[in-house]
Amino acid sequence: MTTGTGADSGTDTDPGADTEAERRRRRAQFLRDLAEARELRDRVQPRRAKAARLRHAMRMRTFRW
């Protein structure tokens, strides 16, 4: 039984037939939501955010190009 929502609307089209523009639009929306969630987490847990920034800085200093 199909629910009729989203990409699974019961059509006979190939799931991989999404246009490149549609895929890019969904990806951009996902990345915006992800960034918003990270900002919210950083505001709510500033100590954890600071520790994460320090860990990231250490990784970048020790990364070999």
C-alpha atoms as a printed R data frame, in Angstrom:
   type eleno elety resid chain resno      x      y       z
1  ATOM     1    CA   MET     A     1  0.000  0.000   0.000
2  ATOM     2    CA   THR     A     2  1.443  3.374  -1.033
3  ATOM     3    CA   THR     A     3  1.001  6.496   1.028
4  ATOM     4    CA   GLY     A     4  1.133  8.896  -1.919
5  ATOM     5    CA   THR     A     5  3.717 11.207  -0.358
6  ATOM     6    CA   GLY     A     6  7.118 12.324  -1.574
7  ATOM     7    CA   ALA     A     7  9.046 10.396  -4.200
8  ATOM     8    CA   ASP     A     8  7.132  7.182  -3.402
9  ATOM     9    CA   SER     A     9  3.862  8.410  -4.845
10 ATOM    10    CA   GLY     A    10  3.183  5.160  -6.683
11 ATOM    11    CA   THR     A    11  4.219  6.338 -10.146
12 ATOM    12    CA   ASP     A    12  5.868  4.014 -12.636
13 ATOM    13    CA   THR     A    13  8.868  6.287 -13.174
14 ATOM    14    CA   ASP     A    14 12.375  5.144 -12.440
15 ATOM    15    CA   PRO     A    15 13.548  6.367  -8.987
16 ATOM    16    CA   GLY     A    16 16.894  7.359 -10.545
17 ATOM    17    CA   ALA     A    17 15.136  9.567 -13.107
18 ATOM    18    CA   ASP     A    18 15.271 12.659 -10.840
19 ATOM    19    CA   THR     A    19 16.726 15.593 -12.643
20 ATOM    20    CA   GLU     A    20 20.114 16.883 -11.634
21 ATOM    21    CA   ALA     A    21 18.579 20.204 -10.594
22 ATOM    22    CA   GLU     A    22 16.082 18.458  -8.287
23 ATOM    23    CA   ARG     A    23 18.837 16.386  -6.699
24 ATOM    24    CA   ARG     A    24 20.968 19.492  -6.157
25 ATOM    25    CA   ARG     A    25 17.991 21.363  -4.661
26 ATOM    26    CA   ARG     A    26 17.294 18.548  -2.179
27 ATOM    27    CA   ARG     A    27 20.998 18.300  -1.300
28 ATOM    28    CA   ALA     A    28 21.241 22.058  -0.716
29 ATOM    29    CA   GLN     A    29 18.169 21.945   1.536
30 ATOM    30    CA   PHE     A    30 19.647 19.037   3.490
31 ATOM    31    CA   LEU     A    31 22.955 20.863   3.961
32 ATOM    32    CA   ARG     A    32 21.133 24.014   5.140
33 ATOM    33    CA   ASP     A    33 19.178 21.970   7.677
34 ATOM    34    CA   LEU     A    34 22.352 20.236   8.832
35 ATOM    35    CA   ALA     A    35 24.162 23.541   9.333
36 ATOM    36    CA   GLU     A    36 21.180 24.919  11.249
37 ATOM    37    CA   ALA     A    37 21.152 21.866  13.522
38 ATOM    38    CA   ARG     A    38 24.882 22.229  14.188
39 ATOM    39    CA   GLU     A    39 24.485 25.913  15.061
40 ATOM    40    CA   LEU     A    40 21.669 25.083  17.455
41 ATOM    41    CA   ARG     A    41 23.714 22.343  19.118
42 ATOM    42    CA   ASP     A    42 26.682 24.703  19.445
43 ATOM    43    CA   ARG     A    43 24.512 27.313  21.160
44 ATOM    44    CA   VAL     A    44 22.997 24.760  23.532
45 ATOM    45    CA   GLN     A    45 26.275 22.982  24.360
46 ATOM    46    CA   PRO     A    46 29.061 25.592  24.150
47 ATOM    47    CA   ARG     A    47 31.616 23.463  26.024
48 ATOM    48    CA   ARG     A    48 31.180 20.560  23.629
49 ATOM    49    CA   ALA     A    49 31.345 22.940  20.662
50 ATOM    50    CA   LYS     A    50 34.619 24.422  21.926
51 ATOM    51    CA   ALA     A    51 36.113 20.959  22.403
52 ATOM    52    CA   ALA     A    52 35.022 19.999  18.879
53 ATOM    53    CA   ARG     A    53 36.644 23.144  17.446
54 ATOM    54    CA   LEU     A    54 39.891 22.365  19.264
55 ATOM    55    CA   ARG     A    55 39.870 18.754  18.040
56 ATOM    56    CA   HIS     A    56 39.235 19.917  14.481
57 ATOM    57    CA   ALA     A    57 42.072 22.451  14.704
58 ATOM    58    CA   MET     A    58 44.421 19.731  15.966
59 ATOM    59    CA   ARG     A    59 43.452 17.424  13.102
60 ATOM    60    CA   MET     A    60 44.055 20.198  10.585
61 ATOM    61    CA   ARG     A    61 47.471 21.003  12.066
62 ATOM    62    CA   THR     A    62 48.578 17.380  11.882
63 ATOM    63    CA   PHE     A    63 47.117 16.667   8.429
64 ATOM    64    CA   ARG     A    64 49.679 16.042   5.719
65 ATOM    65    CA   TRP     A    65 48.945 17.740   2.400
